[in-house]
Amino acid sequence: MIHTVLLSMFLLQSLNEQRFCADAARQYVREEYPPNTTDIILSNYTTHYNTRLNRCLAKIESLVTASDGDKKLTLKEITITDVLKRMLYANYLYFLQQKRVSACRYYDVNKLDWIQCGPIPPEEFRKRITPLMVD
C-alpha cells in the first residue's frame, strides 16, 4: 500500500514537472524564435524534464539562412537548451549546401562531461543526444 502511494506521488510530481517544463519551453520558443523572423525557420521542438540533471530541456531543430557575400547559405541547427537557465546542452550546425559540420558538441549524461564530436551526419548527432531527452 505504501509503495503504491509513493509511486502515485512520484508519477504526479513527474507529470507536474513535465507540464511546467512544456509551458516554460513554449515561452522560450516564442521569445527566441519569433514567427516573423525570416532568417530562422523553426522545424520542430520537443521538451523533456530530465530528472537526472534536474533540468527542463527543449530540443529545437531549425533551418537558419545566412549570407556569405552574395551567396545565401542554409544551416541545419539542432540545439538542446535548459529553457529556465538558458544554458546550452547540445549544439549542432550543418551547412546543407557544402554538407559540412560547423559545430558539434553535447553534454554526455553518462560521463557528465562535454563531448566534442567530429563531422557526423545529423542522424548520428540525434542518436547521441537522445539520453538528454529520455532520462
C-alpha positions in Angstrom: 0.0 0.0 0.0 2.7 2.5 1.0 4.7 1.6 -2.2 1.6 2.3 -4.3 1.0 5.7 -2.7 4.7 6.6 -3.1 4.6 5.6 -6.8 1.5 7.6 -7.4 3.1 10.7 -5.7 6.2 10.3 -7.8 4.2 10.0 -11.1 2.1 13.0 -10.2 5.2 15.0 -9.4 6.8 13.9 -12.7 3.7 14.9 -14.6 3.7 18.3 -13.0 7.4 18.8 -13.8 6.8 17.8 -17.4 3.8 20.2 -17.7 5.7 23.0 -16.1 8.6 22.3 -18.4 6.4 22.3 -21.5 4.9 25.6 -20.6 8.4 27.1 -20.0 9.7 25.8 -23.3 6.7 27.2 -25.2 7.6 30.6 -23.7 11.3 30.2 -24.5 10.5 29.3 -28.2 8.2 32.3 -28.5 10.9 34.6 -27.3 13.9 33.1 -29.1 12.2 32.0 -32.4 9.6 34.7 -33.2 7.3 33.8 -36.1 8.1 36.9 -38.1 11.8 36.1 -38.3 12.8 35.5 -41.9 16.3 34.0 -41.4 15.3 31.3 -38.9 12.6 28.7 -39.7 11.7 26.6 -36.7 11.2 23.0 -37.9 10.1 21.5 -34.6 10.8 21.3 -30.9 10.3 18.8 -28.1 10.5 19.2 -24.3 11.6 16.9 -21.5 12.2 17.4 -17.8 15.4 15.5 -17.3 15.2 14.1 -13.7 18.9 13.1 -13.6 20.1 16.6 -14.4 17.0 18.3 -12.8 16.7 20.4 -15.9 13.9 21.5 -18.2 15.2 20.8 -21.7 14.0 21.7 -25.1 15.4 20.1 -28.3 15.0 22.6 -31.1 15.6 21.9 -34.8 15.6 24.8 -37.2 16.9 26.0 -40.6 19.0 29.2 -40.5 19.6 31.3 -43.6 22.8 33.3 -43.6 24.6 35.4 -46.2 28.2 34.9 -47.2 28.8 37.9 -49.5 26.4 37.4 -52.4 25.7 33.7 -51.5 22.9 32.5 -49.3 23.7 29.6 -47.0 21.3 27.4 -45.2 22.3 25.7 -42.0 20.5 22.9 -40.1 20.7 23.7 -36.4 19.9 21.3 -33.6 20.2 22.5 -30.0 19.2 21.3 -26.6 18.7 24.1 -24.1 17.8 24.3 -20.5 14.9 26.8 -21.0 14.9 28.0 -17.4 18.6 28.8 -17.1 19.1 29.4 -20.8 22.1 27.0 -20.8 23.1 25.0 -23.9 23.4 21.2 -23.5 23.9 20.4 -27.2 24.7 22.3 -30.3 25.0 21.1 -33.9 25.4 23.3 -37.1 25.4 21.7 -40.5 25.8 23.6 -43.8 23.4 22.0 -46.2 24.9 23.2 -49.5 28.5 22.1 -48.5 27.4 19.1 -46.5 29.8 20.3 -43.8 29.5 20.3 -40.0 30.4 23.7 -38.4 29.8 22.9 -34.8 29.1 19.7 -32.9 29.1 19.2 -29.1 26.9 17.8 -26.5 26.7 17.0 -22.8 27.1 13.3 -22.1 24.8 12.4 -19.2 26.7 9.2 -18.5 30.2 10.8 -18.4 28.8 14.1 -17.0 31.1 15.9 -19.4 31.1 17.7 -22.7 31.9 15.8 -25.9 33.2 17.4 -29.0 32.0 15.4 -32.0 33.6 15.5 -35.4 31.9 15.7 -38.8 28.9 13.4 -38.2 25.6 13.5 -40.0 22.5 15.0 -38.3 21.0 11.5 -37.7 24.1 10.4 -35.7 24.0 13.6 -33.7 20.3 12.9 -32.8 21.2 9.4 -31.6 24.0 10.8 -29.4 21.8 13.4 -27.7 18.9 11.1 -27.1 19.9 10.3 -23.5 19.4 14.0 -22.6 15.8 13.8 -23.7 14.8 10.5 -22.0 16.4 10.5 -18.5 
